[in-house]
Amino acid sequence: MVYGWLLLQYTSKGKQLGSVDGITMLFPQLLWCLVHEKAGVDHESCLEALRHEMKGKDKIFLCPLVAGNHWTVMVVDKKSRGIRYYDSLRGSVDEKEIGAQTEIENMSQACVQMAEDVLGQMLACECVDEALLNGPPLRRENEKVRQPMMTNMCGHFVLSYMESEMSCHLGYGPASAGHAHQLAFAWQSRLEKISKQLANEVPKIRKDLQLANEKEMQLGKKALIRCISSMSWQSPG
């Protein structure tokens, strides 16, 4: 998810490194730690990190959420004062038979609960105000879009929704990025290509690190020998 966001920023800036003004992504690890008790995690530090990212900033905050094995994304738009929510498991309301209905509903509901819990933490540390949360309950923005059955493409769909949000933020409009299905498959292809490239680079990086370590050890040995040879030894008398 983080690699996808970095790539989205890179392409949105005309293939330049750096962030895009007015829109940012909150790290999924931070959002997860905010609402889960976990040994070794300082909850107050998480709240402080959230305040640092959000407080006093009128931006669009993209919040990728993972509950179980399912990804959704909540958009907290402090600029236009709205909250949007995207979930690729729940598509058209006209589709009644979509497989393991109970399991799908449970996963989606777990994500909705997490989104509501995250909003509660944002309110508690004054990153959003009550007026922003007084609107209607979380409603899916993508009523007629759902991921293909028997796939694990929820993360790719989240990236597609984030790309659409980026397009709207930059003034291009939601249709400029393309349909969510097309975008999701495009993200799948991009990330697979990057993963293969990284996999090919890992052995090279390991070899370079090994050679660098060996060279450092050799230099250390030579320095030690020079140090010893330059010392004047005196026999105890």
N, C-alpha and C positions, 0 to 999 in steps of 0.2 A: 504493500500500500504506500509506504514512504517513497520507494523508488518510482512508483507511478506518479506520485505527486510532484517529485523533483523533475521528472520528464515532462509533465504537464506544464510546469512553470517554465521550463527550458524552451519548449515549443511555443508557448504563449508569448514569450518575449522575443520571438524571432530568432530562436536558437542561440540565446544568450543566457549565461548563468545569472542567477539572482532571483529574488522574490518579485511578485506582482503586487503593486500597491493596491490596498483596499480589500484584499482577499487573502486568506491564509487557511492552513489546515492545522487543526489541533492533533497532536500525535495520538494514535489509537492506544498506545501503552499508558499514556497519561489519563485518558478518559476511562480506561478499564480500571486503573488503580483508584480512581476517584470513588468508585461505587462498589469496590470489592475489598473485603478485609483480607489482607495477605501478610504473612509473616515477613518481616524485613522491610516492609514498605512504610515510610513515614507519611501518614495521611496529611499532616499539616504541610509537609513539603510539597505534596501534590497540589494542595489548595493554593500555596504560595506561587507555584509554577503557573497555575491557571490564572491567578490574579495578574501575574506578570504579562501573560499573553493577551488577556482580554480587557482588564479594567481600564476604563477611560478611552477605549479605542472603538470608534464607530466603523467597524469592518464587517465583512462577511466571513463567518467562521464555519468552515467545513469540518464536521465531526464524524469521522468513520467509526462505527460501533460494531463490535463483534460479540455475539452471545452464542455460546456453544460453537457450532461450526458455520454460523451464518453472519454475513456482513450486511449492514444497512448504513445509510448516511443521513445525518440530521444537519440541516443548514440553519445556523443562528445568524440571522441578518440584522445586525444592530444598526446598519445604515438606513434601511427602509423599514426597520422594526417589524420583522416577520420571522416565522419559523416554518421551514419546509422539511418534509421527511420523505425519504425514498426507500422502497423495499422491493427487491426484484422477485421475491417469492409470491407475493400477492398481486396478481395481475388483474385482468378484467373481471368485474363483478359478474359478468355473464358466464364465466367458466365455472361450472359447478363441480365437475368431476376432474380433478387434477392430480390424482394419485393418493398418496398418503396424507389425506386432508388434515387429520388430527395432528400429525407430526409437524406439518407445515404451519398450521395455526399456532402450535406451541412455540416453534422457533421464532415466528414473527412476533408473537406476543412478548417473548423474552426480550427481543430487541426493543420493542416499544417501551417496555418497563425500564430497560437500561437508559433509553433516551430520556424518559421522564425523571429518572434518578439523577442523570447528568445535569439536567436543567435545574433540579433542586439544589445541587451542589453549586452551580453557577449563581443561583439566587442567594444562597447562604453566604458566599464570599463576595457579594455585591458586584459580580461581573455582568449581571443583567438585572433589570428591575421588574417589579411585579406587573407593571402595565404590559410588558412584552409577553408575559406568560398568561395574561388574562383572556387570551383569545380562545378559539374553539380547541377541542382536543386534537392531538396529533393526527393528521390526515395524510394518507399517501398521495404524493403528487403524480405518481405514475400508475394510475388505475388500470390502464390498458396495456401495460408492459410487464412481462414477467420472463424470467430466465427459462431456457428450454428444460423440459423434464429430464431428470437423471443426470444433471450436470452440476458442477460445483463452481459455476461462473458468477456467483454473487459478488465477489471482489471486483471482477471485470465490469460488472454493471455499476457498482459503486463509482468506479473510476469514470465510467461514461456519464453518470449523473454529475459528477464533479466537473467534468469537461464542459457539460452544458451550462452549469452555473458559471464557470469561468467565461464562456462565450457571452453570456448575458451581461456579466459584469463589465466586460470589455466593450460592450455596445454592439455586438454582432447579432444578437437575438438567439433564441433557443434552437431555431431550425438550422442555423449556420453550421453547427457542429455535426449534424446528422441525427438519424434515428438512434435511439438507445441500443437496439439490437445490433445495428451496424457498428456503433462505437464499441460495444462490449467485445465483439469478435475482433475488432481492430486492436483493442487493448490486449486481448489474449495473444494475438500474433506478435505484437511489439514486445511484450514481456517474455514470451518464449524465446524470441530472438536474443534479447538481452541476457537471459539466463544461460543460453548456450555460449554466448560470447564470454560471459564471466566464467563459466565452467572451463572454457579453453584457456583462459588467462590464469586460473588458479595454480596449475602445475608450474607455469613459468614464474609466477610470483614466489611460490615456495622455493623453487630452485635459486632464484635471485637472492632470497633471504638466506638460504643455506650458504651460498657463496660469500655473501657479505659477512655472515657470522664467522665462517672459516678464515676470511681475510682479516677480520678484526682480531681473532685469536692469534694468527700468525704475527700480526703487528704487535700484539701484546707480549708475545714470547720474545720477539726481537728487542723490544724496549727493555724487558726484564734482563736479557742477556747483556745489553749495553750498560745497564745500571750496575749490574754485578761486576762487570769487567772494569768499570771506572772507579770502583771503590778500592781504597787502599787498606789492605788487611794488615793488622799488626798482631803478632803473636804475643800472648800474655807473658810477661817476664817478671 
